[in-house]
Amino acid sequence: MHPSEEIRFERGEELKGKKICLCVTGSIACIESFYLCRDLIKHGADVHVFMTESSTKFLHPDLFEFASGNKVVTSLSGEVEHLTLCGDSDLLIVSPCTANTISKVAFGIADNPVTTCVVSAMGKGKPIIMVPAMHLSLLEGVKDNMERLKKKGIIFLEPRIEGDRAKIPERETILENVIRVLRENDLEGRKVLIIGGASAERIDDIRVLTNRSSGRFAVELAREAFERGAYVELWHGWMRVRIPPFIPSRKFEGVGDLLGMLKDVKGFDFVIVCAALSNYIPRAMDGKIPSGIKGLTIDMDPAPNILEEIKRAGRSKIVAFKAEEKEDELISRCEEMVKDYHMVVGNLLTSFGEEKTTIWIFRDGRVSRFEGDKRILSRYIIDEMVR
């Protein structure tokens, strides 16, 4: 067994059975392509690597043969690899993609393994992702050619602009866009807003009232909706997990901050509110509450009902989350809540901060119970949301 098989499905099965052609061109960013190749395999893909001559000056083809478990194409042969491999592939990705390669492909020039593979794939209508990496002046110089290719259906991932350099996006962004193209697109053309994380209400100028929510459910729901073709935004409070770089996000601290953001909720098809929002807002004190006070009392007022405010702000379908201590109480409250919302997801207080949990989904008079990690549960939630 080739060593590449040892890592297959290590991170998931989203690309199981998918054949991907990874085309590598002569940019110093090609050092990232080795790790991208491995990431694709970890999600189940069968990867075939094509290299330009200039890219082999940075990395030896043997490195990619080790990474992929397949022979690397550095020159076309009688096996007509641009037809037998590219023609049978599910997706072609050029990462990194140089200004030279963009310009050649834009005018149908097929003079090396990579450009020939891309032009052939274009002719067969295969999905193609290009990941530019170059000096900023070169990027500006090929924008017209990029627009020409976009009109032909090629997908470009935006580079990270740092100074005068257009750097390759993070591998996570590239990988998620590959999955997005190849997964079911039942949310294509839809806009989904996820509101997650923990609110933090000011007690004084230093202290806040918050909770143990990690924000993981929000991140996994955003990832799932993105992979299924939606435009996704994540509005978040305090988070204990990293926000994916491919998800646009906005931060709030307290419920009042979030309330002020709701003017922008119009236009979203779905709003999923999995945030742990405070039910009460302290009457905050200026400065710092002195230490040593015995029997300190903090007055609080009821917080605005964000779910009701979202209903008033637009016509979005709302997916509400509800947490309770006991299962029977949770089911009773959720059955009442679902009368007012598109769907309700219930979980127990023990799920806060945990990776694996149990949820109950309430919609259209049905109740479904699911167990698993929050990545898997997010799939069930989105499935029920769009059915």
Phi, psi and omega per residue, in radians:
M1 nan 2.308 3.115
H2 -1.208 2.527 -3.119
P3 -0.980 -0.466 3.134
S4 -1.110 -0.451 3.140
E5 -1.240 -0.378 -3.115
E6 -1.204 -0.394 -3.119
I7 -1.807 -0.081 -3.106
R8 -1.075 2.345 -3.133
F9 1.199 0.257 -3.121
E10 -1.090 -0.551 -3.091
R11 -2.018 -0.075 3.139
G12 2.736 3.075 -3.116
E13 -2.115 0.356 -3.087
E14 -1.061 -0.492 -3.100
L15 -1.914 0.334 3.139
K16 -1.039 2.282 3.118
G17 1.365 0.064 -3.121
K18 -1.681 2.328 3.068
K19 -1.764 2.162 -3.090
I20 -2.139 2.294 3.021
C21 -1.682 2.061 3.102
L22 -1.752 1.994 -3.100
C23 -1.792 2.194 -3.049
V24 -1.998 2.226 -3.136
T25 -2.045 3.054 -2.933
G26 -1.393 1.185 3.016
S27 -2.147 2.597 3.106
I28 -1.051 -0.379 3.117
A29 -1.187 -0.117 -3.138
C30 -1.139 -0.265 3.069
I31 -1.085 -0.431 3.092
E32 -1.311 -0.360 -3.042
S33 -1.179 -0.535 3.075
F34 -1.033 -0.830 -3.113
Y35 -1.234 -0.593 3.073
L36 -1.096 -0.747 3.100
C37 -0.992 -0.803 3.136
R38 -1.145 -0.695 3.121
D39 -1.085 -0.712 3.124
L40 -1.081 -0.723 3.127
I41 -1.175 -0.655 3.133
K42 -1.085 -0.360 3.072
H43 -1.779 0.162 2.969
G44 1.854 -0.059 -3.037
A45 -1.307 2.672 2.936
D46 -1.728 1.992 -2.975
V47 -1.895 2.282 3.048
H48 -2.075 2.237 -3.006
V49 -1.819 2.299 3.005
F50 -1.985 2.381 -3.118
M51 -2.255 2.452 2.962
T52 -1.383 2.842 3.135
E53 -1.069 -0.689 -3.106
S54 -1.160 -0.543 3.139
S55 -1.222 -0.476 3.129
T56 -1.248 -0.215 3.061
K57 -1.356 -0.332 3.080
F58 -1.631 -0.762 -3.069
L59 -2.384 2.404 -3.129
H60 -1.338 2.482 3.124
P61 -0.981 -0.509 3.135
D62 -1.045 -0.530 3.125
L63 -1.086 -0.726 -3.123
F64 -1.358 -0.474 3.032
E65 -1.157 -0.687 3.056
F66 -1.135 -0.764 -3.075
A67 -1.128 -0.704 -2.997
S68 -1.714 -0.442 -3.036
G69 1.396 0.136 3.136
N70 -2.204 2.686 3.074
K71 -1.075 2.439 -3.120
V72 -1.594 2.405 3.141
V73 -1.648 1.923 3.076
T74 -1.919 -0.244 3.025
S75 -2.691 2.557 -3.113
L76 -1.358 2.511 -3.083
S77 -2.255 -2.960 3.106
G78 -1.146 -0.166 3.075
E79 -1.433 0.024 3.113
V80 0.703 1.068 -3.049
E81 -1.033 -0.512 -3.136
H82 -1.190 -0.276 3.071
L83 -1.821 -0.811 -3.056
T84 -1.269 -0.588 3.139
L85 -1.687 -0.958 -3.118
C86 -1.140 -0.674 -3.099
G87 -1.172 -0.482 -3.139
D88 -1.711 0.031 -3.069
S89 -1.354 2.754 3.050
D90 -1.536 -0.432 -3.115
L91 -2.811 2.580 3.069
L92 -2.126 2.316 3.129
I93 -2.233 2.261 3.101
V94 -1.838 1.835 -3.056
S95 -2.567 2.000 -0.046
P96 -1.360 2.809 3.116
C97 -2.055 2.119 -3.094
T98 -1.502 2.902 3.065
A99 -1.065 -0.647 3.134
N100 -1.074 -0.811 -3.125
T101 -1.158 -0.747 3.107
I102 -0.994 -0.834 -3.060
S103 -1.184 -0.692 3.119
K104 -1.122 -0.842 -3.103
V105 -1.117 -0.627 -3.135
A106 -1.021 -0.487 -3.125
F107 -1.973 0.305 3.014
G108 1.279 0.350 3.129
I109 -1.423 2.142 -3.098
A110 -2.144 1.475 -3.016
D111 -2.101 0.178 3.045
N112 -2.683 3.007 -3.078
P113 -0.993 -0.662 -3.086
V114 -1.263 -0.898 -3.107
T115 -1.116 -0.646 3.120
T116 -1.147 -0.716 3.108
C117 -1.102 -0.763 -3.102
V118 -1.182 -0.800 -3.136
V119 -1.089 -0.685 3.101
S120 -1.122 -0.754 3.131
A121 -1.124 -0.651 3.076
M122 -1.066 -0.747 -3.131
G123 -1.118 -0.465 3.133
K124 -1.666 0.023 3.106
G125 1.274 0.434 3.121
K126 -1.322 2.544 3.058
P127 -1.163 2.365 -3.087
I128 -2.292 2.293 3.039
I129 -2.020 2.257 3.050
M130 -1.963 2.392 -3.082
V131 -2.129 1.573 -3.066
P132 -1.152 2.515 3.033
A133 -2.639 2.018 -3.041
M134 -3.009 3.110 3.007
H135 -1.163 2.560 -3.064
L136 -1.029 -0.644 -3.141
S137 -1.109 -0.611 3.096
L138 -1.197 -0.689 3.116
L139 -1.067 -0.771 3.098
E140 -1.078 -0.616 -3.088
G141 -1.255 -0.361 -3.109
V142 -1.935 0.227 -3.099
K143 -1.061 -0.658 3.114
D144 -1.108 -0.689 3.116
N145 -1.197 -0.612 3.076
M146 -1.122 -0.750 3.111
E147 -1.087 -0.659 3.103
R148 -1.057 -0.741 -3.128
L149 -1.288 -0.609 3.094
K150 -1.056 -0.646 3.122
K151 -1.157 -0.374 3.100
K152 -1.621 0.098 3.036
G153 1.712 0.033 3.128
I154 -1.308 2.385 -3.139
I155 -1.649 2.244 3.063
F156 -1.919 2.313 3.022
L157 -1.642 2.288 -3.087
E158 -1.162 2.299 3.090
P159 -1.310 2.869 3.026
R160 -1.517 2.080 -3.115
I161 -1.543 2.043 3.085
E162 -2.260 1.836 -3.087
G163 1.133 -2.166 -3.141
D164 -1.766 0.396 -3.127
R165 -2.090 2.391 3.019
A166 -1.780 1.674 -2.989
K167 -1.584 2.670 -3.123
I168 -1.073 2.459 3.102
P169 -1.102 2.906 3.074
E170 -1.087 2.577 -3.093
R171 -1.021 -0.609 3.120
E172 -1.025 -0.694 3.121
T173 -1.142 -0.755 3.128
I174 -1.105 -0.838 -3.103
L175 -1.055 -0.799 -3.100
E176 -1.149 -0.571 3.086
N177 -1.241 -0.578 3.031
V178 -1.097 -0.839 3.130
I179 -1.075 -0.713 -3.141
R180 -1.020 -0.745 -3.119
V181 -1.186 -0.635 -2.995
L182 -1.670 -0.234 3.112
R183 -1.468 3.031 3.048
E184 -1.090 2.465 -3.078
N185 -1.949 0.894 -3.101
D186 -1.294 -0.090 3.055
L187 -1.970 0.216 -3.139
E188 -1.060 2.312 -3.120
G189 1.442 -0.054 3.117
R190 -1.703 2.665 3.083
K191 -1.975 2.213 -3.083
V192 -2.154 2.244 3.064
L193 -1.892 2.217 3.054
I194 -1.905 2.226 3.056
I195 -1.977 1.994 -3.012
G196 -2.487 -3.076 -3.123
G197 1.492 -3.008 -3.092
A198 -1.891 2.347 3.007
S199 -1.319 2.730 3.113
A200 -2.362 1.968 -3.070
E201 -1.759 2.282 -3.066
R202 -1.154 2.256 3.009
I203 -1.739 -0.829 2.965
D204 -2.501 -2.829 -3.067
D205 -1.284 -0.103 -3.131
I206 -2.106 -0.771 -2.982
R207 -1.614 2.647 3.078
V208 -2.355 2.778 3.006
L209 -1.788 2.048 -3.103
T210 -2.435 -2.818 -3.087
N211 -2.600 -3.082 -2.996
R212 -1.608 0.179 3.126
S213 -1.061 2.367 -3.120
S214 -1.606 -0.403 -3.049
G215 1.496 0.055 -3.077
R216 -1.124 -0.710 3.134
F217 -1.037 -0.726 -3.139
A218 -1.059 -0.770 -3.134
V219 -1.124 -0.772 -3.111
E220 -1.209 -0.621 3.062
L221 -1.158 -0.711 3.099
A222 -1.103 -0.740 3.122
R223 -1.089 -0.796 -3.112
E224 -1.097 -0.796 3.140
A225 -1.133 -0.687 3.105
F226 -1.088 -0.819 -3.114
E227 -1.082 -0.447 -3.110
R228 -1.655 0.245 2.942
G229 1.762 -0.033 -3.082
A230 -1.363 2.707 2.822
Y231 -1.431 2.188 -3.021
V232 -2.159 2.383 2.924
E233 -2.134 2.555 3.073
L234 -2.077 2.024 3.000
W235 -1.764 2.216 -2.958
H236 -2.431 2.607 2.959
G237 -1.588 -2.499 3.121
W238 -1.190 2.367 -3.089
M239 -2.207 2.497 3.036
R240 -1.887 0.097 3.079
V241 -2.195 2.748 -3.106
R242 -1.292 2.417 3.074
I243 -1.501 2.239 -3.121
P244 -1.016 2.450 -3.080
P245 -1.185 -0.292 -3.101
F246 -1.593 0.008 -3.141
I247 -1.867 2.024 3.042
P248 -1.064 2.410 -3.058
S249 -2.433 2.720 3.035
R250 -2.363 2.500 -3.060
K251 -1.884 2.463 2.960
F252 -2.231 2.823 3.078
E253 -1.894 -1.120 -3.126
G254 -1.815 3.021 3.118
V255 -1.048 -0.625 3.112
G256 -1.085 -0.685 3.083
D257 -1.089 -0.791 3.141
L258 -1.103 -0.695 3.122
L259 -1.007 -0.697 3.127
G260 -1.201 -0.360 -3.141
M261 -1.478 -0.250 -3.012
L262 -1.176 -0.212 3.055
K263 -1.108 -0.331 -3.124
D264 -1.715 0.170 -3.071
V265 -1.407 -0.297 3.138
K266 -1.109 2.478 3.110
G267 1.757 -0.269 3.078
F268 -1.455 2.348 3.119
D269 -1.303 -0.679 3.132
F270 -2.283 2.460 3.005
V271 -2.181 2.039 3.131
I272 -1.816 2.042 -3.088
V273 -1.876 1.631 3.099
C274 -1.907 0.174 3.123
A275 -1.191 2.565 3.016
A276 -1.606 1.620 -3.039
L277 -1.711 2.480 -3.125
S278 -1.170 2.402 3.051
N279 -1.475 -0.264 -3.127
Y280 -2.362 2.555 -3.136
I281 -2.048 2.137 -3.136
P282 -1.122 2.601 2.959
R283 -1.439 1.653 -2.953
A284 -1.149 2.582 3.102
M285 -1.827 2.541 3.087
D286 -1.299 2.592 3.134
G287 1.306 -2.626 -3.107
K288 -2.057 2.277 3.088
I289 -1.125 2.212 -3.090
P290 -1.094 2.643 3.058
S291 -1.326 2.778 3.001
G292 1.515 0.084 3.122
I293 -1.321 2.211 3.115
K294 -1.590 2.356 3.108
G295 1.170 0.658 3.136
L296 -1.053 2.283 3.100
T297 -2.038 2.303 3.097
I298 -2.018 2.073 3.110
D299 -1.343 2.482 -3.141
M300 -2.326 2.683 3.061
D301 -2.090 2.632 3.105
P302 -1.026 2.431 3.108
A303 -1.436 2.706 3.047
P304 -1.045 2.602 3.087
N305 -1.458 1.771 -3.056
I306 -1.096 -0.679 3.140
L307 -1.052 -0.759 3.120
E308 -1.183 -0.624 3.108
E309 -1.156 -0.639 3.092
I310 -1.144 -0.706 3.099
K311 -1.031 -0.691 -3.122
R312 -1.307 -0.467 -3.035
A313 -1.399 -0.402 -3.089
G314 -2.892 -2.946 -3.099
R315 -1.944 0.411 -3.121
S316 -1.167 2.599 2.972
K317 -1.385 2.165 -3.011
I318 -1.780 2.270 2.995
V319 -1.881 1.966 -3.072
A320 -1.774 2.568 3.049
F321 -1.891 2.518 3.104
K322 -2.401 2.316 3.119
A323 -2.116 2.371 3.073
E324 -2.432 2.925 -3.101
E325 -1.371 -0.666 -3.056
K326 -2.044 2.559 -3.039
E327 -1.101 -0.791 -3.089
D328 -1.122 -0.669 3.097
E329 -1.175 -0.684 3.127
L330 -1.071 -0.844 -3.104
I331 -1.093 -0.729 3.136
S332 -1.076 -0.806 -3.124
R333 -1.163 -0.706 -3.113
C334 -1.192 -0.664 3.111
E335 -1.091 -0.561 3.089
E336 -1.329 -0.727 -3.099
M337 -1.134 -0.663 -3.017
V338 -1.129 -0.282 3.066
K339 -1.110 -0.412 -3.055
D340 -1.824 -0.160 -3.033
Y341 -2.327 2.868 -3.134
H342 -1.057 -0.702 -3.094
M343 -2.818 2.666 3.081
V344 -2.271 2.371 3.066
V345 -1.969 2.149 -3.137
G346 -1.878 2.479 3.006
N347 -2.558 2.875 -3.114
L348 -1.585 2.783 -3.111
L349 -1.062 -0.437 -3.127
T350 -1.173 -0.226 -3.114
S351 -1.403 -0.249 -3.066
F352 -1.092 2.162 3.097
G353 1.384 -0.019 -3.112
E354 -1.676 2.660 3.105
E355 -1.384 -0.749 -3.129
K356 -1.868 2.529 -3.090
T357 -2.794 -3.117 3.051
T358 -2.088 2.403 3.090
I359 -2.241 2.745 3.009
W360 -2.121 2.259 3.139
I361 -1.917 2.206 -3.101
F362 -1.990 2.110 3.067
R363 -2.794 2.378 3.051
D364 0.913 0.703 3.087
G365 1.399 0.029 3.128
R366 -1.881 2.618 3.052
V367 -2.199 2.208 3.111
S368 -2.135 2.408 -3.130
R369 -1.960 2.323 -3.123
F370 -2.348 2.572 3.047
E371 -2.201 2.620 3.077
G372 2.625 -2.991 3.070
D373 -1.407 2.897 -2.985
K374 -1.235 -0.358 3.032
R375 -1.160 -0.829 3.132
I376 -1.202 -0.742 -3.124
L377 -1.102 -0.578 3.108
S378 -1.089 -0.620 3.096
R379 -1.108 -0.762 3.123
Y380 -1.114 -0.688 -3.124
I381 -1.111 -0.827 3.140
I382 -1.165 -0.664 3.071
D383 -0.954 -0.850 -3.115
E384 -1.208 -0.588 -3.116
M385 -1.101 -0.694 -3.017
V386 -1.691 -0.151 -3.052
R387 -1.163 nan nan
